[in-house]
Amino acid sequence: MKYIWIVLLLPLQVLAQPANNSNDVLRWQNSANNVTIIRDNWGIPHVYGKTDADAVFGLLYAQCEDNFERVEMNYIEKLGRMAEVKGETALYDDLLIRLQLDSTDAQKDYSVAPQWLKTLLNAYADGINFYLYKHPEVKPKLLFQFKPWYPLLWTDGSIGAIDIGGITTTEIKNFYGKTNLPIAKIYTENNQLTSGSNGFAFAPSRTASGNAILYINPHVTFYFRPEVQVVSNEGLNAYGAVTWGQFFVYQGFNEHCGWMHTSSYADVADLYAENIIQKKGKYVYEYDKKWQPVGEKMITLLYKTANGIASKAFTTYYTHHGPVMAQRNGKWLSVKAMNRSMNSLIQSWQRTKADGLESYKKIMELYANTSNNTVFADDKGNIAYWHGNFIPRRDTAYNWALPVDGTTSATEWKGLHTLDEMIHVYNPASGWIENCNSTPFTVSGASSPLKQNYPHYMAPDGQNFRGVLAVRLWENATKLTIDQVIHTAYNTHLSAFDILIPALLKAYDAEKDRYTQLQLPVEILRSWNRDATATSVATTLAIEWGQKLLPAIMRSNGDDDEADQIQKTERFVQHANSATLLQPLEQVIQQLNKNFGTWQVAWGDINRYQRLTGNMNETFDDSKPSLPVGFAASTWGCIPSFVSRTFNGTKKRYGYNGNSFICAVEFGKKIKAKSLLTGGESGHLISSHFADQAAMYTDGIFKYVLFYKEDVMQHTEKNYHPGE
């Protein structure tokens, strides 16, 4: 590893500021003239363009208006340049990105992209650059001019689209930074299972109207996606959630069909244990009893210091499987994955223009969506589910959950599974579909696929507490309306405590003479129905107690590294002694008394929603206004997830992850939909739409979606061309 120090005499902003030429400005203005942005009474941008490219131009301009910082930071991350903003602590996060996402490859893809895609990519860059031209007061952190190939680094809208087979940043640092940091995962009280989403679909046999209904419920970091509509005269009319800086609606619907993505755990990335030796000072690796040269590439990363900008140059290594990213048990590990591709971006765009199930299936046959399951519904009454999409075919003699032998061609991927071969459900007889990042083998009740019909690597996902509750809620639901779907999907039963509380009660009843101070708290928990509510003291006791148990629960794997959430919880209570269960509850009582003067604290008094600044890293303050929230983290089985914790200086817990854009849509002759957004559309504190949906969000009160232009015009707050 080489070290190079550079102290800059001028700020980066001065050195990086681009000069816009007159041709650029003229082109931008011509595009702006072809775009109309109508902001409705919730601040939602409805973008109308003559062409798809015009609509993309306007969409990116509108996103920048609402939150340019998030647009920029998403691409700083995907460019592997976070350390230039955050400093040396982000260096190995950047190295991870650079090992997987090569900007040279993205630029090559752009150069050979079909003209229609290149036109959209140009419009993406033009929309952002025109915004910066029109807003010189906006000071980017790094990216003063956006390039049209940037989206080819991030071809999926998922919050965690990069899969490297379980390699950690610490392992990368140990390998390339020559460190020896411990790599065992450490679980703490604040470890939450924050990733996830819920998708539900209902066939006409289950609905009151005889139309299909789709429920879109991603769980992500708050404010990760805004709500938009984008329309063109070329057949585009998509409504939903778009990830900041991307030009396609990621989770949403058009006039014919809708798509909800949940994070998939289908195996799409594999580790190869390589046999590496040195010959004549060069690394070689064994493959089919021959020695191949290890590829080398220099990656130079910049990072911010107190004295300016420094750089580190890494010599990185590659086999034909992929980049070497770690070392375990004396073996170098290379990662085979597909974390970006032009086909993935094409698929992300084309699905927004699908006109029904058959059309959507053809788009799925690009086999380029590496990170998502899909829940689908259309206006013909079809509902469908796919567990993943990009599924490499492998030899089932190997355990693909572990690093496989890299010295033999027997472990190579053998093409991709077809759409019919992968786990899917089309129009199940049960009439409903649910996925909560859970096993696909309960996705439609009795109509679910059978586990024995598929290789294990297709669905290592186990069951979770949300999945258990969802199956119970939907299996007998009939004559559903979108309001009933919303109400049911806001069920706050905490299924985890159906296992944990009985174990606590049993332990207390056996040891009550030693834990007399727990008598009243235990009785409150004994009579609790295990539904989270803002007024419930039992909810506070259970969740604060459960968080203290969580590290031990997460370690309860037994001999099975792939034990699911429910199996871990069951194993924990089977082996936990009375002290393990009761002493944490004593600690909870002590902490609540210390912090609030009483342990009888209602959940909504300490579980709060607060948005004070709009900064990427929000600050929280017990002395400032906030709203009570009655739901809880998906960790405990709560379908409307609200992950909260204390922050520096706070005694109350504040939400930071969970329900974000939520929408129920019915596909009839006309679209009928309701939606909700965390807080509000705008990231600007001074905007009236910064937190205008906050109280609705905490209470689960949805607004009507304005899908048709005549409805938008009746609720117009602002009508303008970009740049006006």
N, C-alpha and C positions, 0 to 999 in steps of 0.2 A: 504494500500500500504506500503510495506516495503522498506527501503533504506539500501543499503550495499555499503560501499566505499572500494575500493581496489586500492592501489597505487602499480603499477608494478615496480619492481626493474630492470627488463630486458625488452627490446623492445619486442613487440608482435612478430616481425619477428624472433627473436632468439628462442622464446618459441615454435613457431608454425612450424618451418622449419622441413619438414618430412625427414626421411631417406629412400631412395629408395633401395629396396633389389635387388639382382642380378636376381631373377625370374621376377620381374617387368620389368627390363631393357631388358632382353632377349625377353619377350613377346612383348614389345613395338617395339623392333628392327625387330622382325619377321613380325609384322603388317606393319611397315614402308617399308619393302622390297616388300610387296604386293601392294604398293600404288605408283602411279606416279602423281605428280602435275605438270601441264603445265600452266605457266603464259603466257597469250597472251600479245599483244602489249599495252593493256590497264591495265595490271596487274591483270586481272580477273583470278581467279584460276579455272582451269578445272581439277577436281579430278577424277582419274580413279583407281578403286580398283578391286581386284579379286572377293570379296564378298561385300555384302551391308555393312557389318561391317567394312571391310577395307576402303570402301569409306567414311564412317562416321568418322573413325579414321583420314583419310587424310583431310576431310573437317574441322574438329575442329582444326587440326594442322595449316591449312592454315588460318583460322579465327584468331588464336592467332598470327600468323605472321603479319597480317594486323592491328590488334588492340586488344591485350590481355586485355588492361584496360577495354574496353567495354564488353568483354566476362565476365571478373571477376565482374564488377559492376552490371551487370544484375542478377547474382546469389547472390551477396551480398544483393541486394534488395529483391529477392524472398526468401532468408533465413531469412529476417527480421533482418539484421545486419548493416543497413546503419548508425545507430547512432555510431557504433564503428569506422566509418570513418569520419562522418560529425559532430558528437557531439550530445548534448542533443536536439537540434532543430529537429532531425529526430526521436526522441524516439517514438512518437505516430504514425508516419508512420510505424515504425517497429511493433508496437503493432497491428495496423490494419492488417498487413501481417500475423503475428503470430496467430491472431484470425481466419483467413481464411485458411491459408496454414500451415498444421501441418507436420513437418518433420518426425514425427513418422509414420504418415499415408503414406507418400511417401516411407519410408523405408519398410513398410509392403507391399506396392504395388510391390516394386522391388523384394521382396523375393518370391512373388507368380506370378510374370510376366511370360508369356509364354517365352520359351527359346529363340525364335528368337528376342524378344524385349529385353530380358536381355542381349543378345549378342550385340545388338546395343548400349545399355546403357553402357556396359563395354567399348565398342570401343570409345564412346563419352568421357568418363573419361580418357581412355588411351591416346587418341589423345592430350588432353590438358596437361596431366601430362608428356607426352614425350616431348612436347614443353618446358615445364618448366625445365625438366631435361637437355635438350640440350641448354637452354638459361639461365644459372645461373645469368647472368647480369640483367635479368628481375626480379623485386622485387614486388611480389603481395602485395596488401594492406592488405588482410586478408586470402585469400584462397590459401594456398600453396600446397594443394592436393585436387583435385576435386573428388567427390564421384559419383558413377554411378546412384544413386537415385536422384541427383539434378534435372534432367529434369522432374521428376515426381512432382516437385513443380510448374513447369511452363509448362503446357501441351498444350499451345496455343501460337502462335507467335505474337499475337496482342500486340500493344503498351500499351493498357489499358485493359488487360484481366480480371482484378478483378472487379466484380460488387457487390456492397453492398447496392443496393436499394436506393441510394441517401444519405446515411449516410456520414457525413464529418469527417475529422480528428479532427476538432475542437470539434465536438460532442463526439467523443471518448475520447478526452482529458478532456472535461467537466465531463464525466461520471467516467472514471477511474482515472483521475488526480485530481478530486474534485475541478475543477475550474468552473468559471462561465463566460466564454468568450462569446461574442455575436456570434450567429450562422447565422444571416441573411447574405445572400451573398451580398458583396459590389462590385459593378461594377466600374471599372476605365477606363480611356481612352485606356489603353493597354490590356483590356480584349478582346481577339480575340477568335473566334470560330475555334480553331486551330485543333481540332480533325476532322478526315475525310479522305475520299479517293474517287476516281472516278473509276468506272468499266464500260466498254462498250463492247458489243458483237454484231456482225453483221452476219446474216445468208447469205448463198450463194445468195439469191435473192437481196441482197443489195451490193454485192461486184463485182468488175470487173472480178475477176478470177473464180467466182463460188465457192470459198472456204470461210469457216468461218474465221472471224478475231476477235481477242480479244485485248482490250486495258487495260493495267495494270497501274494504276496511284495512288499509295498510297500517302497520305499526312501524314507525321510523322515528328518528330524532326529530323533535318538534321543529317546524318551519322548514323541513327539508324539501318540500314540494309545494308550489302554489297551485291554485285552481284556475283553469283557463278554458277558453273555447277558441278554436282556430278553424277558419272557413275559407274556401276558395271557390272560384268558378270552375275549377277542374275536378270537382267531386269530393273535395276534402270538407269534412264537417265533424270534427272530433272535439269532445268535451271531457275534461277530467283533470288528473294530476300530472304535471310535467315536472321533471327534475330540473332544478335550476341550471340553465345553460344548455339544455338539450332541446332539440327542435321537434320532438314528437311527443304526443300524449302517451305517457307510460302506463297509467291505469285509468281506464275510462270507457267511453262508448261513442258510437256515432248513431245515425238514425236507424241502423239495421241491427247492430250487435254491440256487445260490450265484453271487455276482458279485464279480469282481475288477476294480478300476479302475486303469488306468495313465494317467499324465498324457498328454494329447493335444496334438499340435501342429497339428491341423486349424485352419484360419484362421477364427476366430470374432470377431475384432476388427479394424477397418480404420481407417486414417488418411486424412483428407480434407484436402488442401491448399486452404485458403480464400483467396479474394481479398478482402482487407479494406482499406477506406479510411475516412476520417472525413468526415462531413457534418454541419455545424453542431455540431461538438464531440462527435458520437456516432459510434461505430463501426457500419458497415454491411458486409454481405458480399454478393458477387454470386452469384446463383443463377438459372439459365435466363434470363440477360440482364436480370434485375431485381435491385434492391438491397433486401435484407432487413435489419432491425435486428438487431445482435448482442445476444443476451440477456446480462444482467448479474446476478450474485448475489454478495452479500457473505458471505464465509466467515470467521468469527473463530475463531482457534485459540489455545488456552492452552498455555503451556509453563513448565516448572519452571526457576527460577533460584536462585542462592545467596541471593537476598533475598526469595524468595516466588514468586508466580505472575505471569507477564507474559502479554500477549496481542498477537497481530498480526492485523490485519484485512486480508483480501485481496479486492479486487474481481475476481471470476472471470468468464470469458466463455463463452458457449455459442452454437452454431449449431444448426439442427435436426438436424444429424448427431450432436451430443453436445458435451461440454465441450472447450474449447480447452485443450491441455495442453503445447504446445511451439511452437517456431518453427524452421523450417529453410529455408535459402535464401530468406529474406525472406517466407516464407509461414507464416501461422498454421496449426497442425495441430489439427483436432478429431478426437475418437476416437468411433467408433460401436461400441458393445459392449453386451452384456447380462450384467452381472456380478452381478446379483441379480434374482430374480423369485419371486413366490409359487408359480408352477408348478414352479420348480426345487425348492423345499422340498417341495411335494406329491410330486413324483417321487422325491425322496430318501427320503421316508417310505414311499410305496406299494410301492417295489421290495422292501422288507423283508418284504412280505406276499405277494409273487408266488408262484404255485404251479406254475410251469413256463414253458417257452419262450413259448407263446402269450400267457400272462398277462403275462410280462415285456415282450414286444413291444408290447402295448397301453400299458403304462406308458411305454415308450420313445417312444411317439407323442405324448407331451406336449412333446417336442423342447425340453427346458429344461436338459439337462446340457451345460454349455458347456466343461468342462475335462477330460473323461475319455473314454478308450477303455474298452470293457467286454469282459471275457472271462467267459463264462457256461457253466454246466453244470447239468443237472437230473436228477431221479430217473427220468425216462423215457428217459434215455440221450442226450438232446440236448446238443450243445455249440454255442456261437455266439460271434461276435465282431462288435462294431460299432466303427468308427473315428470317434469323436466321436458327437454326437447333435444338437446345435444347429448346423446348417450353413446359413448364409444362401446363397441362390441369387444368383449374380452374372453379369455380362456377362464372358465369358472373353476378350474383346478387350483387357481391362485387366490389368496386372500387379498383382495384389492384395498381393504381397509388399512393394510400395512404396506411398507415399502416392498416392492417386488424386485426380483433378480434382474438387474440391468445388463447382465452379461449374455443374455440369450434372446433370440428373436421370438421365442415362445411367448414372451410377455408383451409383445407389441400389440397395440390396438389393431383390430381387424375390421376397420370400417366403422360405420355408424348403424345403430338400430333404426329401422324404419318406423314410421308413425304407428303402423299397426302393431309393431313388436313392442313398443314402449308401453308403460302402464297408462291406460286411458279409460275413460267412461264416456259413452255417447248415449244420451237419452235413457238413463237408467229407469227401470220399472218402478223404483222407489219414488221417483219424481223430484229428488233433491240431491244436491251436492254440497259438501262442506270440505274445506281444507284450512287448517290452522297451523301450517308448518308441521303437520302431523302425518302419521302413516297413511298412505293411499288405500290401505286395505280396510278402512272403515269409511271411505269417502262418500258412499251412498248407501249406507246401511246394508241391508241384505243383498243389494245389487252391486256391492263393491267388488273390485278385482280380487282374485285369490292369490295369496302370497306365494304359494308353491308353483305358480305358473311363470314366475319371473326370477331372473338371477338376482342374487342378493345386492349386487352393486347398483341395481336400478333404484332401490329404495331402502337404504340403511336407516331411514328416518323411523323413529319409534313413535309411540303415542305420547301426547302431553295432556295436561288437564283441560286446556281449552277444547281440544279435540273430543275428549270424553263428554264435556258439557254440550258441545255443538250437536253431537249425534243424538243425545237425549232430547235436546230442544226441538230438533227438526223432524225426527222420525214419525211423530204423530201430528205435526202441524198441517192444517188444511185451510182452504179458503183465505190464503194470505193476501194482504194488501201491502203496499210499500210501508205504510205506517205500522202495520203489525210486524213486518220484518225488522224495521228499525227498533221497535219496542223489544222484540225478542232478542235481537242482537246486542241490546244494552243490558242483558242479564248479567248481574254481578256476583253470581254464585262462585265461591272460591273452592273449587273441587279438591284442591290439595289438602284442605283442612278436613275433608271427609275422611282422610287417612290419618292426619296428624293429631286432630283433636281427640279422637277415641283413644289413641295411645297415651296422650297426656292425662286424660281422665283415669285411665287404668293405673297409670303410675301414681297419680295423686291419691286415689282411693286406697292404694296399698301402703302409702307413706304419709297419710294426712297428719299423723301425730307429729311428724318431723317438719312439716311445712304448713303450720297453722296460719301463717300470714297470707297464704295463698287461697284460703277458703273462699272468700268472696270473688276474687278474680276467676277462680276455677268454676264457681257456680255460674258466673256470667257467661263463660265460654261453654258450659254444659247446656245452657238454655238457648244458645245462639243458633240461628238457622244457617249460618255460614254464608250469608249474603252480605256483601260489603255495602254499607250505607254511610252517608256523611254524619248521621247522628249516633252511630253505633260505637260504644266503648269496646265491645267485643272485637270489632274489626281492628281497632288500634292494638289491643292486646295480642291478637292472633298474628298480625303481620309483623309487629316489632319482635315477637317471640320467634316467628318463623324465619325472620332474617338472621337471627342468631344461630338457628339450626342449619341454615342453608349451606355453609361451608362443609359441614359433615354430610349433609344429604348429597351434595355434589360429588363427594368422594366415595359414595356408597355404590361402587361398581361391582363389587364381588370379583368374580373371574371374567366378567363380561365388559370389555371396554366400550361396547356399544349399547349398554343398558340405557333405556330411555328414562325420561323424567319420572314417570310413574313407578317404574321398577326400582329406581334409586330411592324414591321416597318409601316404598314398601320395605325395601331392604333395611333402610335406616331404622324404621320403627320396630322391625323384627329384632334388631340387635341392640337398640338403645336401652340403657338402664334408666332407672328412675331419676338419678341425678342428672343424666344427660338431658332429660326432658324438663325437669322441674327447676333446676338451677338457672337456666336461661330466662325462665319466666320471672324468677326472683329478681334477676338483673334488670328486666324490663320494668318491673314495679319501681325499683330504686331509681332508675333513670327518669321515668316519667314524673315521679315525685320531685326529683331534683330540678328538672327542667320546667315543670308546670305547676308545682305545688300540690299536685294530686295525681294519682295514677288513673283516675276515672276521666279520661280525656276522649272526647268523641273523635272519630276518624277524620271528619271534615275540619275539625279545629287544627289538626296538624298536617293534613294532607292537602296541599294547596296548589292552585294554579296562579302563576305570577309572570308577567312580562313587563319588565321595567325599561329596557334599553333597546332591544332589537339587535344587540351585538351578537356575533357568532357564538361567543361564550357568554351566555346571559349571566347576570349577577342577580342574587336573591337577597332579600332583606326582610326580616320579621317585622320591622317597624313600618313597612310600606304596605299599601293595599294589596290584597290577594283574595282569591275566591276559594271556597271549600269545594272539594271534589270527593264524590262518594265511591268512585270505582278505584281499582287497584291494578297492580302489575299483572301482566299475563302469566308471570311465574306461578302465581297461585291459582290460575285457571280463569281469571277474569277476561271475558271476551272483549269488552271495551277497555283495552289496556291503558293504564296510566302509571308509568314507572316514575317513582319519586324517591328522593333521599334528602338528607340534610347536606348543606354546603357549608363552607367555611363561615363561621360566625352565626349560623342559624340553628335554632332549636326545632323549628318546623321543617317538614319535608316539602320539597317543591318538585313538580313534574318536569321531566325533560325528554321523555320518550314515550311513544305509544300511539293511540289514535291520532291520526293526522288528517288527511283528506278522507272523508267518509261519504259514501253515496249509495242510495238505493234507487234503482232505475227499472221501470217497467216498459217492455217493448211491445207496444200495440200499434195501431194505425198511426198514432202519434206518441212520441216519447213523453213519459211522465216520470219525473225524478225529483228527489230531494237530496241535499248535500249539506256538509258541515266541514269547517276548516278550523284547525287549531288557532285560536286567537283571532287572526284576520289575515287578509291578503297581503297587506303592505308590511315591509320591514322597517318602515320609517316611523319613529316615535310621534312625529307631528301629524301623521296621517290619521284621518278619522277611521281608517280601516286597519289600524294597527292592532286593535283588540276588540273590534265591534262584534265578533262572534264568540268572545270568551265566555260570557255568561251562558250563551246557548250551548257552547261546547261542554261546559261542566254539567249542564242539565240534560244534554241529549236532545235539544230542540233544533230541528233541522229547518233550513230555508228551502224554498222552491228553486229548482234549477231553471234558469231562463235559457232554454235551448233554441227556441225559434226567434228569428230576428224581430218579428212583430212584438213579441213579449219583451225582448231586450229594449226596444225603442220606448216601451211604456215605462221602463224603469231606468232610464238613462241618467247618469250623473255627469258624464263627460263624453263628448264625441269629437274626435280629432284625428289628424294624420300624424304619423311619427314626426317629431321635430317641431311641432307646433306648440 
